[in-house]
Amino acid sequence: MSETTIFDKILAKEIPADVVYEDDAVLAFKDINPQAPTHILVIPKKRIPGYADLLAESDAFVGDYMKKVAKVAQELGLNGDGYRIVFNYGKNGQQTVNHIHAHILGGRGMSWPPG
Ligand code: AMP
């Protein structure tokens, strides 16, 4: 069993979050420290530590999760100007919460390469 994280508390409604989308499989909420005018985190309700752990999940699960990220971005009105999806993983990726989360960043132009 993977570790409990702050996102489990958000899923359990033990701490508040500004939720923008929820269904049986995922929760999407505003990042508490936004790095763009729109900064949303999309997490699966199933506790999966990080991106590399998706290898242990079914294609159907992963496909559904990725499509939900696209659906949330669309519902936020970001398709026109575009957006960036980020999955930080592990030490070098500077992942700080070990419950997989897609960052949806939008509302401004992004630079490349990332820091
Ligand atoms: P990462 O560094 O990729 O693991 O991203 C974790 C993200 O979670 C950071 O952008 C944090 O600002 C965000 N975060 C941490 N705690 C909360 C919280 N309670 N509500 C919303 N976002 C949070």
Backbone and ligand atoms as CSV (ligand in chain L), in Angstrom:
chain,resi,resn,atom,element,x,y,z
A,1,MET,N,N,0.852,-1.200,0.000
A,1,MET,CA,C,0.000,0.000,0.000
A,1,MET,C,C,0.882,1.243,0.000
A,2,SER,N,N,0.563,2.194,-0.858
A,2,SER,CA,C,1.348,3.415,-0.911
A,2,SER,C,C,0.952,4.354,0.227
A,3,GLU,N,N,1.784,5.376,0.409
A,3,GLU,CA,C,1.596,6.280,1.542
A,3,GLU,C,C,0.323,7.131,1.403
A,4,THR,N,N,-0.191,7.523,2.557
A,4,THR,CA,C,-1.284,8.495,2.559
A,4,THR,C,C,-0.710,9.874,2.265
A,5,THR,N,N,-1.429,10.656,1.478
A,5,THR,CA,C,-0.962,12.011,1.169
A,5,THR,C,C,-2.076,13.011,1.453
A,6,ILE,N,N,-1.726,14.271,1.306
A,6,ILE,CA,C,-2.717,15.339,1.504
A,6,ILE,C,C,-3.869,15.205,0.512
A,7,PHE,N,N,-3.594,14.598,-0.636
A,7,PHE,CA,C,-4.675,14.448,-1.619
A,7,PHE,C,C,-5.719,13.427,-1.143
A,8,ASP,N,N,-5.319,12.448,-0.313
A,8,ASP,CA,C,-6.325,11.549,0.279
A,8,ASP,C,C,-7.271,12.344,1.172
A,9,LYS,N,N,-6.729,13.310,1.891
A,9,LYS,CA,C,-7.576,14.145,2.766
A,9,LYS,C,C,-8.528,14.999,1.939
A,10,ILE,N,N,-8.054,15.480,0.789
A,10,ILE,CA,C,-8.943,16.246,-0.102
A,10,ILE,C,C,-10.028,15.322,-0.653
A,11,LEU,N,N,-9.636,14.108,-1.065
A,11,LEU,CA,C,-10.624,13.157,-1.591
A,11,LEU,C,C,-11.671,12.800,-0.537
A,12,ALA,N,N,-11.232,12.712,0.705
A,12,ALA,CA,C,-12.136,12.359,1.804
A,12,ALA,C,C,-12.905,13.572,2.327
A,13,LYS,N,N,-12.668,14.753,1.713
A,13,LYS,CA,C,-13.309,16.021,2.119
A,13,LYS,C,C,-12.944,16.391,3.564
A,14,GLU,N,N,-11.785,15.916,4.010
A,14,GLU,CA,C,-11.314,16.281,5.354
A,14,GLU,C,C,-10.651,17.648,5.350
A,15,ILE,N,N,-10.091,18.044,4.205
A,15,ILE,CA,C,-9.604,19.410,4.040
A,15,ILE,C,C,-10.228,19.961,2.765
A,16,PRO,N,N,-10.456,21.270,2.721
A,16,PRO,CA,C,-11.176,21.836,1.582
A,16,PRO,C,C,-10.314,21.929,0.331
A,17,ALA,N,N,-10.973,21.900,-0.793
A,17,ALA,CA,C,-10.322,22.166,-2.075
A,17,ALA,C,C,-11.345,22.845,-2.958
A,18,ASP,N,N,-10.834,23.631,-3.895
A,18,ASP,CA,C,-11.715,24.338,-4.835
A,18,ASP,C,C,-11.914,23.417,-6.041
A,19,VAL,N,N,-12.929,22.584,-5.966
A,19,VAL,CA,C,-13.134,21.523,-6.958
A,19,VAL,C,C,-13.784,22.099,-8.219
A,20,VAL,N,N,-13.224,21.742,-9.378
A,20,VAL,CA,C,-13.795,22.200,-10.652
A,20,VAL,C,C,-14.447,21.058,-11.427
A,21,TYR,N,N,-14.120,19.816,-11.067
A,21,TYR,CA,C,-14.724,18.666,-11.752
A,21,TYR,C,C,-14.589,17.444,-10.846
A,22,GLU,N,N,-15.640,16.621,-10.823
A,22,GLU,CA,C,-15.562,15.368,-10.062
A,22,GLU,C,C,-16.457,14.344,-10.708
A,23,ASP,N,N,-15.974,13.109,-10.800
A,23,ASP,CA,C,-16.837,11.987,-11.174
A,23,ASP,C,C,-16.373,10.768,-10.375
A,24,ASP,N,N,-16.809,9.592,-10.778
A,24,ASP,CA,C,-16.483,8.386,-10.003
A,24,ASP,C,C,-14.988,8.101,-9.945
A,25,ALA,N,N,-14.261,8.522,-10.980
A,25,ALA,CA,C,-12.856,8.114,-11.125
A,25,ALA,C,C,-11.840,9.192,-10.789
A,26,VAL,N,N,-12.197,10.467,-10.980
A,26,VAL,CA,C,-11.209,11.538,-10.813
A,26,VAL,C,C,-11.781,12.715,-10.047
A,27,LEU,N,N,-10.850,13.513,-9.511
A,27,LEU,CA,C,-11.192,14.797,-8.892
A,27,LEU,C,C,-10.239,15.837,-9.472
A,28,ALA,N,N,-10.785,17.004,-9.825
A,28,ALA,CA,C,-9.950,18.104,-10.326
A,28,ALA,C,C,-10.206,19.324,-9.453
A,29,PHE,N,N,-9.120,19.958,-9.021
A,29,PHE,CA,C,-9.249,21.101,-8.116
A,29,PHE,C,C,-8.125,22.096,-8.367
A,30,LYS,N,N,-8.349,23.339,-7.913
A,30,LYS,CA,C,-7.362,24.396,-8.127
A,30,LYS,C,C,-6.121,24.154,-7.280
A,31,ASP,N,N,-4.952,24.356,-7.906
A,31,ASP,CA,C,-3.700,24.258,-7.153
A,31,ASP,C,C,-3.631,25.410,-6.150
A,32,ILE,N,N,-3.181,25.093,-4.944
A,32,ILE,CA,C,-3.140,26.084,-3.865
A,32,ILE,C,C,-2.049,27.140,-4.099
A,33,ASN,N,N,-1.101,26.818,-4.981
A,33,ASN,CA,C,0.003,27.727,-5.286
A,33,ASN,C,C,0.115,27.875,-6.800
A,34,PRO,N,N,-0.841,28.585,-7.409
A,34,PRO,CA,C,-0.943,28.564,-8.875
A,34,PRO,C,C,0.259,29.180,-9.584
A,35,GLN,N,N,0.653,28.509,-10.648
A,35,GLN,CA,C,1.791,28.959,-11.454
A,35,GLN,C,C,1.347,29.547,-12.793
A,36,ALA,N,N,0.057,29.696,-12.970
A,36,ALA,CA,C,-0.514,30.269,-14.190
A,36,ALA,C,C,-1.917,30.741,-13.817
A,37,PRO,N,N,-2.520,31.602,-14.648
A,37,PRO,CA,C,-3.883,32.071,-14.330
A,37,PRO,C,C,-4.855,30.915,-14.103
A,38,THR,N,N,-4.700,29.845,-14.866
A,38,THR,CA,C,-5.444,28.614,-14.597
A,38,THR,C,C,-4.434,27.531,-14.233
A,39,HIS,N,N,-4.583,26.959,-13.055
A,39,HIS,CA,C,-3.684,25.878,-12.620
A,39,HIS,C,C,-4.527,24.875,-11.837
A,40,ILE,N,N,-4.815,23.780,-12.506
A,40,ILE,CA,C,-5.701,22.754,-11.960
A,40,ILE,C,C,-4.929,21.448,-11.824
A,41,LEU,N,N,-5.216,20.721,-10.769
A,41,LEU,CA,C,-4.664,19.377,-10.590
A,41,LEU,C,C,-5.774,18.367,-10.833
A,42,VAL,N,N,-5.474,17.347,-11.632
A,42,VAL,CA,C,-6.441,16.274,-11.883
A,42,VAL,C,C,-5.858,14.988,-11.315
A,43,ILE,N,N,-6.552,14.412,-10.341
A,43,ILE,CA,C,-6.048,13.200,-9.683
A,43,ILE,C,C,-7.053,12.064,-9.838
A,44,PRO,N,N,-6.546,10.843,-9.992
A,44,PRO,CA,C,-7.462,9.703,-9.919
A,44,PRO,C,C,-7.855,9.471,-8.461
A,45,LYS,N,N,-9.055,8.975,-8.245
A,45,LYS,CA,C,-9.450,8.665,-6.867
A,45,LYS,C,C,-8.680,7.458,-6.349
A,46,LYS,N,N,-8.297,6.575,-7.243
A,46,LYS,CA,C,-7.447,5.454,-6.856
A,46,LYS,C,C,-6.065,5.987,-6.488
A,47,ARG,N,N,-5.498,5.485,-5.392
A,47,ARG,CA,C,-4.199,5.984,-4.932
A,47,ARG,C,C,-3.071,5.351,-5.748
A,48,ILE,N,N,-2.498,6.137,-6.632
A,48,ILE,CA,C,-1.376,5.707,-7.476
A,48,ILE,C,C,-0.258,6.710,-7.231
A,49,PRO,N,N,0.922,6.259,-6.789
A,49,PRO,CA,C,1.935,7.221,-6.332
A,49,PRO,C,C,2.442,8.176,-7.412
A,50,GLY,N,N,2.728,7.673,-8.597
A,50,GLY,CA,C,3.320,8.571,-9.590
A,50,GLY,C,C,3.213,8.017,-10.994
A,51,TYR,N,N,3.749,8.765,-11.931
A,51,TYR,CA,C,3.567,8.441,-13.345
A,51,TYR,C,C,4.086,7.055,-13.686
A,52,ALA,N,N,5.236,6.685,-13.145
A,52,ALA,CA,C,5.823,5.380,-13.463
A,52,ALA,C,C,4.908,4.236,-13.034
A,53,ASP,N,N,4.090,4.480,-12.043
A,53,ASP,CA,C,3.193,3.441,-11.533
A,53,ASP,C,C,1.989,3.196,-12.447
A,54,LEU,N,N,1.822,4.033,-13.443
A,54,LEU,CA,C,0.756,3.781,-14.416
A,54,LEU,C,C,0.999,2.493,-15.192
A,55,LEU,N,N,2.269,2.047,-15.233
A,55,LEU,CA,C,2.590,0.804,-15.943
A,55,LEU,C,C,1.857,-0.389,-15.341
A,56,ALA,N,N,1.503,-0.295,-14.062
A,56,ALA,CA,C,0.812,-1.403,-13.396
A,56,ALA,C,C,-0.707,-1.331,-13.580
A,57,GLU,N,N,-1.173,-0.294,-14.226
A,57,GLU,CA,C,-2.617,-0.101,-14.390
A,57,GLU,C,C,-3.065,-0.543,-15.785
A,58,SER,N,N,-4.352,-0.794,-15.926
A,58,SER,CA,C,-4.883,-1.248,-17.214
A,58,SER,C,C,-4.882,-0.109,-18.236
A,59,ASP,N,N,-4.852,-0.514,-19.497
A,59,ASP,CA,C,-4.948,0.490,-20.559
A,59,ASP,C,C,-6.248,1.290,-20.423
A,60,ALA,N,N,-7.308,0.607,-20.019
A,60,ALA,CA,C,-8.599,1.285,-19.894
A,60,ALA,C,C,-8.538,2.358,-18.806
A,61,PHE,N,N,-7.910,2.023,-17.689
A,61,PHE,CA,C,-7.800,2.997,-16.593
A,61,PHE,C,C,-6.978,4.209,-17.039
A,62,VAL,N,N,-5.805,3.923,-17.620
A,62,VAL,CA,C,-4.909,5.019,-18.019
A,62,VAL,C,C,-5.566,5.864,-19.112
A,63,GLY,N,N,-6.199,5.179,-20.060
A,63,GLY,CA,C,-6.864,5.908,-21.132
A,63,GLY,C,C,-7.972,6.803,-20.602
A,64,ASP,N,N,-8.728,6.288,-19.668
A,64,ASP,CA,C,-9.808,7.084,-19.087
A,64,ASP,C,C,-9.241,8.295,-18.353
A,65,TYR,N,N,-8.167,8.075,-17.603
A,65,TYR,CA,C,-7.565,9.178,-16.842
A,65,TYR,C,C,-7.063,10.268,-17.797
A,66,MET,N,N,-6.362,9.862,-18.838
A,66,MET,CA,C,-5.824,10.862,-19.773
A,66,MET,C,C,-6.959,11.621,-20.465
A,67,LYS,N,N,-8.022,10.910,-20.792
A,67,LYS,CA,C,-9.139,11.590,-21.440
A,67,LYS,C,C,-9.848,12.536,-20.482
A,68,LYS,N,N,-9.870,12.185,-19.205
A,68,LYS,CA,C,-10.495,13.089,-18.222
A,68,LYS,C,C,-9.692,14.380,-18.099
A,69,VAL,N,N,-8.369,14.271,-18.182
A,69,VAL,CA,C,-7.543,15.489,-18.134
A,69,VAL,C,C,-7.917,16.399,-19.311
A,70,ALA,N,N,-8.050,15.810,-20.498
A,70,ALA,CA,C,-8.433,16.589,-21.681
A,70,ALA,C,C,-9.838,17.174,-21.522
A,71,LYS,N,N,-10.721,16.412,-20.917
A,71,LYS,CA,C,-12.104,16.880,-20.718
A,71,LYS,C,C,-12.134,18.072,-19.759
A,72,VAL,N,N,-11.378,17.987,-18.681
A,72,VAL,CA,C,-11.337,19.093,-17.720
A,72,VAL,C,C,-10.773,20.341,-18.393
A,73,ALA,N,N,-9.685,20.179,-19.159
A,73,ALA,CA,C,-9.094,21.332,-19.854
A,73,ALA,C,C,-10.107,21.949,-20.815
A,74,GLN,N,N,-10.831,21.100,-21.518
A,74,GLN,CA,C,-11.854,21.606,-22.443
A,74,GLN,C,C,-12.929,22.373,-21.696
A,75,GLU,N,N,-13.382,21.805,-20.575
A,75,GLU,CA,C,-14.457,22.455,-19.809
A,75,GLU,C,C,-13.988,23.764,-19.176
A,76,LEU,N,N,-12.677,23.897,-18.980
A,76,LEU,CA,C,-12.129,25.151,-18.459
A,76,LEU,C,C,-11.993,26.200,-19.561
A,77,GLY,N,N,-12.285,25.819,-20.797
A,77,GLY,CA,C,-12.216,26.758,-21.913
A,77,GLY,C,C,-10.820,26.994,-22.437
A,78,LEU,N,N,-9.934,26.021,-22.240
A,78,LEU,CA,C,-8.527,26.221,-22.591
A,78,LEU,C,C,-8.154,25.741,-23.989
A,79,ASN,N,N,-9.056,25.075,-24.687
A,79,ASN,CA,C,-8.670,24.488,-25.971
A,79,ASN,C,C,-8.257,25.537,-27.010
A,80,GLY,N,N,-8.893,26.692,-26.990
A,80,GLY,CA,C,-8.611,27.693,-28.009
A,80,GLY,C,C,-7.170,28.157,-28.014
A,81,ASP,N,N,-6.689,28.619,-26.884
A,81,ASP,CA,C,-5.321,29.132,-26.798
A,81,ASP,C,C,-4.317,28.065,-26.397
A,82,GLY,N,N,-4.806,26.918,-25.956
A,82,GLY,CA,C,-3.911,25.825,-25.577
A,82,GLY,C,C,-3.500,25.876,-24.121
A,83,TYR,N,N,-2.764,24.883,-23.742
A,83,TYR,CA,C,-2.397,24.730,-22.330
A,83,TYR,C,C,-1.221,23.767,-22.233
A,84,ARG,N,N,-0.693,23.625,-21.037
A,84,ARG,CA,C,0.391,22.660,-20.804
A,84,ARG,C,C,-0.045,21.662,-19.749
A,85,ILE,N,N,0.268,20.387,-20.001
A,85,ILE,CA,C,0.059,19.330,-19.016
A,85,ILE,C,C,1.411,18.930,-18.469
A,86,VAL,N,N,1.530,18.865,-17.152
A,86,VAL,CA,C,2.794,18.459,-16.513
A,86,VAL,C,C,2.511,17.336,-15.518
A,87,PHE,N,N,3.316,16.284,-15.614
A,87,PHE,CA,C,3.361,15.247,-14.579
A,87,PHE,C,C,4.775,15.272,-14.009
A,88,ASN,N,N,4.960,15.769,-12.814
A,88,ASN,CA,C,6.268,15.675,-12.169
A,88,ASN,C,C,6.392,14.280,-11.580
A,89,TYR,N,N,7.578,13.677,-11.732
A,89,TYR,CA,C,7.774,12.337,-11.167
A,89,TYR,C,C,9.124,12.239,-10.475
A,90,GLY,N,N,9.093,11.826,-9.224
A,90,GLY,CA,C,10.316,11.517,-8.494
A,90,GLY,C,C,11.147,12.737,-8.141
A,91,LYS,N,N,12.360,12.461,-7.685
A,91,LYS,CA,C,13.255,13.515,-7.176
A,91,LYS,C,C,13.610,14.520,-8.263
A,92,ASN,N,N,14.079,14.037,-9.392
A,92,ASN,CA,C,14.487,14.970,-10.445
A,92,ASN,C,C,13.311,15.729,-11.046
A,93,GLY,N,N,12.162,15.090,-11.016
A,93,GLY,CA,C,10.966,15.778,-11.509
A,93,GLY,C,C,10.365,16.730,-10.502
A,94,GLN,N,N,10.938,16.741,-9.292
A,94,GLN,CA,C,10.468,17.582,-8.191
A,94,GLN,C,C,9.012,17.302,-7.827
A,95,GLN,N,N,8.663,16.011,-7.832
A,95,GLN,CA,C,7.340,15.634,-7.331
A,95,GLN,C,C,7.318,15.806,-5.821
A,96,THR,N,N,6.308,16.478,-5.310
A,96,THR,CA,C,6.232,16.717,-3.864
A,96,THR,C,C,5.075,15.977,-3.200
A,97,VAL,N,N,4.079,15.578,-3.979
A,97,VAL,CA,C,2.949,14.824,-3.426
A,97,VAL,C,C,2.884,13.492,-4.161
A,98,ASN,N,N,3.019,12.417,-3.399
A,98,ASN,CA,C,3.119,11.092,-4.019
A,98,ASN,C,C,1.753,10.445,-4.256
A,99,HIS,N,N,0.935,11.181,-4.939
A,99,HIS,CA,C,-0.357,10.696,-5.470
A,99,HIS,C,C,-0.422,11.335,-6.858
A,100,ILE,N,N,-0.399,10.509,-7.887
A,100,ILE,CA,C,-0.251,11.048,-9.250
A,100,ILE,C,C,-1.236,12.188,-9.511
A,101,HIS,N,N,-0.730,13.218,-10.159
A,101,HIS,CA,C,-1.582,14.368,-10.491
A,101,HIS,C,C,-1.091,15.004,-11.776
A,102,ALA,N,N,-2.038,15.313,-12.633
A,102,ALA,CA,C,-1.744,16.094,-13.834
A,102,ALA,C,C,-1.934,17.559,-13.483
A,103,HIS,N,N,-0.906,18.361,-13.764
A,103,HIS,CA,C,-1.071,19.814,-13.671
A,103,HIS,C,C,-1.610,20.294,-15.017
A,104,ILE,N,N,-2.718,20.998,-15.013
A,104,ILE,CA,C,-3.181,21.708,-16.212
A,104,ILE,C,C,-2.857,23.182,-16.003
A,105,LEU,N,N,-2.003,23.709,-16.882
A,105,LEU,CA,C,-1.575,25.104,-16.773
A,105,LEU,C,C,-2.043,25.852,-18.012
A,106,GLY,N,N,-2.750,26.949,-17.800
A,106,GLY,CA,C,-3.246,27.701,-18.945
A,106,GLY,C,C,-3.478,29.156,-18.592
A,107,GLY,N,N,-3.868,29.901,-19.616
A,107,GLY,CA,C,-4.176,31.310,-19.401
A,107,GLY,C,C,-3.005,32.237,-19.644
A,108,ARG,N,N,-1.858,31.692,-20.014
A,108,ARG,CA,C,-0.695,32.515,-20.388
A,108,ARG,C,C,0.186,31.680,-21.309
A,109,GLY,N,N,1.067,32.359,-22.028
A,109,GLY,CA,C,2.043,31.644,-22.849
A,109,GLY,C,C,3.087,30.989,-21.963
A,110,MET,N,N,3.504,29.802,-22.335
A,110,MET,CA,C,4.525,29.070,-21.575
A,110,MET,C,C,5.880,29.242,-22.262
A,111,SER,N,N,6.941,28.992,-21.526
A,111,SER,CA,C,8.284,29.023,-22.128
A,111,SER,C,C,8.822,27.596,-22.219
A,112,TRP,N,N,9.863,27.448,-23.009
A,112,TRP,CA,C,10.519,26.153,-23.172
A,112,TRP,C,C,12.011,26.378,-23.301
A,113,PRO,N,N,12.889,25.623,-22.672
A,113,PRO,CA,C,12.576,24.441,-21.862
A,113,PRO,C,C,12.070,24.809,-20.477
A,114,PRO,N,N,11.379,23.873,-19.822
A,114,PRO,CA,C,10.959,24.094,-18.433
A,114,PRO,C,C,12.182,24.121,-17.518
A,115,GLY,N,N,12.050,24.726,-16.382
A,115,GLY,CA,C,13.175,24.843,-15.445
A,115,GLY,C,C,13.525,23.548,-14.777
L,1,AMP,P1,P,4.142,18.310,-7.505
L,1,AMP,O1,O,5.261,19.217,-7.104
L,1,AMP,O2,O,4.089,18.007,-8.969
L,1,AMP,O3,O,4.077,17.073,-6.649
L,1,AMP,O4,O,2.806,19.147,-7.265
L,1,AMP,C1,C,2.093,19.160,-6.079
L,1,AMP,C2,C,1.167,20.327,-6.175
L,1,AMP,O5,O,0.175,20.214,-5.168
L,1,AMP,C3,C,1.840,21.676,-5.960
L,1,AMP,O6,O,1.678,22.480,-7.137
L,1,AMP,C4,C,1.132,22.267,-4.759
L,1,AMP,O7,O,0.949,23.651,-4.844
L,1,AMP,C5,C,-0.178,21.500,-4.761
L,1,AMP,N1,N,-0.830,21.374,-3.478
L,1,AMP,C6,C,-0.296,20.953,-2.316
L,1,AMP,N2,N,-1.214,20.958,-1.339
L,1,AMP,C7,C,-2.377,21.375,-1.907
L,1,AMP,C8,C,-3.710,21.603,-1.422
L,1,AMP,N3,N,-4.015,21.387,-0.155
L,1,AMP,N4,N,-4.633,22.048,-2.292
L,1,AMP,C9,C,-4.320,22.289,-3.575
L,1,AMP,N5,N,-3.096,22.085,-4.109
L,1,AMP,C10,C,-2.125,21.653,-3.276
